């Protein structure tokens, strides 16, 4: 039987209790699952965003259950197009929320993008929602306060990434 792992982490001003995402298995339950096959997955009735012609040329992403068209935003993204490429054709919620130290600002910008109303969101594998975790929010706020000294320097969390990209590209070109 699987064991449930529980840890208590104290971060001022709250104490958070974190449990593993693997559910505890009751006695006898493991044997019941042993003979079962993997569930058959099917495309929801809304279509397949990866194969349907309607979505093939759209540069889309899903954030918190809503699909957005990134086509016109690709060249305007403050973090660069190469970073935004990680969000294309997937649920970007975990990526988005784990990267932005001020998610309220980034989410405000995201809400200005065109929403794909009839997009089959249910066909896209759902990612975790880090900002729903008190523990995650406490850690992010503490990083913002202690590492960046509470300063609101635009792009401070990205500093150095441009040089890393230049070095990698130069090395690749010379090799």
Residue, then its C-alpha position, 0 to 999 in steps of 0.5 A: x500500500x502507498x504511504x501518504x507523505x505529509x510535511x509541515x513547513x513554517x513560513x511567516x505568517x502562516x503554517x502550511x500543511x502539504x500532502x503528496x498528490x498521490x492518494x493513499x491506497x486502502x487495503x485491498x484496493x491495490x489488488x482490485x486495480x491490478x487486473x484493470x486496463x488503462x482507461x480508454x481516452x477519447x476526444x471530447x465532443x468539442x473536437x481535437x485542437x491538435x488535429x482539427x483544421x480549424x485550430x491547426x494554424x492558430x497559435x493557441x494556449x490555455x490558461x486556467x481553462x480558457x483558450x487564448x490566441x497568441x498569434x499577434x502577441x508572439x512578437x510583443x511578449x516582454x520575455x521574448x518569443x522564445x519563452x512564449x514558445x513553451x506555452x504554445x498548444x498546451x495548458x500554460x497555467x503552471x508555466x505562466x504562474x511559476x514564472x511570473x513573480x507578479x502574476x496579477x500583472x501578467x494575468x491582466x495582460x493575458x486577459x487582453x488577448x483574444x479568447x477562443x470561444x468555441x475552443x475544445x479546452x477539455x481536449x487539452x491536458x490540464x496543468x496544475x494551478x500553482x497560485x491556488x496553493x497557499x504554500x506556493x504563494x508564500x514561497x513566491x512572496x518571500x522570494x520577491x521580498x528577500x531576493x529582490x528586496x521588494x523592488x519592482x524592477x521591471x524584468x529583474x527576475x529575467x536579468x542575465x537570460x539574454x546573455x545566456x541566449x546570446x552565448x548559446x547561439x554564438x557557440x552553436x554558430x561557431x561549432 
